[in-house]
């Protein structure tokens, strides 16, 4: 039990890493697309088009896509050194 609390404290001190934030952004974008389509099919959002719903989800994913680009650049630049 004491080991678990120590590990949790260490993880909280480290904060969110870039990979975790990027993954959460991708999940959020996917959930927006899925939820939007479900709401459309249920008739709650009848005027929304699929392209608009997908555009919203992709916009969320794109905001976090720069994190992936920075991670890739860091890996390539560190290998070259």
Phi and psi in degrees as a GROMACS rama.xvg file:
@    title "Ramachandran Plot"
@    xaxis  label "Phi"
@    yaxis  label "Psi"
@TYPE xy
-66.2625  -33.7577  UNK-2
-66.1024  -39.4709  UNK-3
-63.3829  -43.2642  UNK-4
-67.1479  -35.9554  UNK-5
-65.1621  -42.7021  UNK-6
-65.4147  -39.9729  UNK-7
-65.4217  -39.8907  UNK-8
-63.5817  -42.071  UNK-9
-63.792  -40.3241  UNK-10
-67.4286  -38.5088  UNK-11
-66.349  -35.7196  UNK-12
-67.6271  -35.4929  UNK-13
-68.9321  -32.7858  UNK-14
80.9644  -170.148  UNK-15
-80.6878  134.959  UNK-16
-89.7464  161.606  UNK-17
-61.6641  -39.8699  UNK-18
-63.5558  -39.1705  UNK-19
-67.4116  -40.4961  UNK-20
-64.8721  -41.7932  UNK-21
-62.9936  -43.6687  UNK-22
-63.0984  -42.0281  UNK-23
-63.5553  -36.5158  UNK-24
-65.6349  -40.3657  UNK-25
-67.1303  -40.9506  UNK-26
-64.1461  -43.0955  UNK-27
-61.8873  -42.9178  UNK-28
-62.9908  -42.1433  UNK-29
-64.1542  -39.1511  UNK-30
-66.7513  -35.8125  UNK-31
-63.1427  -43.8322  UNK-32
-64.8848  -47.6554  UNK-33
-63.2542  -48.9421  UNK-34
-63.9829  -41.1029  UNK-35
-60.873  -42.7304  UNK-36
-69.3594  -38.3928  UNK-37
-62.7271  -43.7831  UNK-38
-64.6417  -34.4834  UNK-39
-67.0073  -44.9823  UNK-40
-68.7763  -27.8525  UNK-41
-80.2512  -8.98637  UNK-42
88.0755  7.34994  UNK-43
-76.009  -35.1018  UNK-44
-122.159  69.1454  UNK-45
-70.1557  -23.7453  UNK-46
-87.193  -8.84129  UNK-47
-76.9927  137.454  UNK-48
-96.9446  159.075  UNK-49
-61.4772  -37.1671  UNK-50
-66.4863  -34.4901  UNK-51
-68.0391  -42.1976  UNK-52
-64.4173  -45.6834  UNK-53
-65.4449  -37.9813  UNK-54
-60.6693  -40.8461  UNK-55
-64.0159  -45.1462  UNK-56
-64.2972  -42.3201  UNK-57
-67.7311  -32.6097  UNK-58
-63.979  -40.4203  UNK-59
-64.0915  -44.8338  UNK-60
-63.5899  -36.4581  UNK-61
-66.0493  -33.4217  UNK-62
-60.9982  -33.7238  UNK-63
-95.5631  -4.98489  UNK-64
-67.1539  -26.9495  UNK-65
-65.2207  -27.2536  UNK-66
-64.2004  -43.9571  UNK-67
-62.8096  -39.8446  UNK-68
-63.2479  -43.11  UNK-69
-65.0447  -38.2296  UNK-70
-63.8597  -43.8885  UNK-71
-63.5648  -43.7657  UNK-72
-62.3985  -41.0792  UNK-73
-61.2926  -40.5082  UNK-74
-66.2666  -43.0779  UNK-75
-68.2245  -40.212  UNK-76
-71.5806  -34.6272  UNK-77
-71.0922  -32.3685  UNK-78
-69.4297  -31.7414  UNK-79
-75.2419  -17.9296  UNK-80
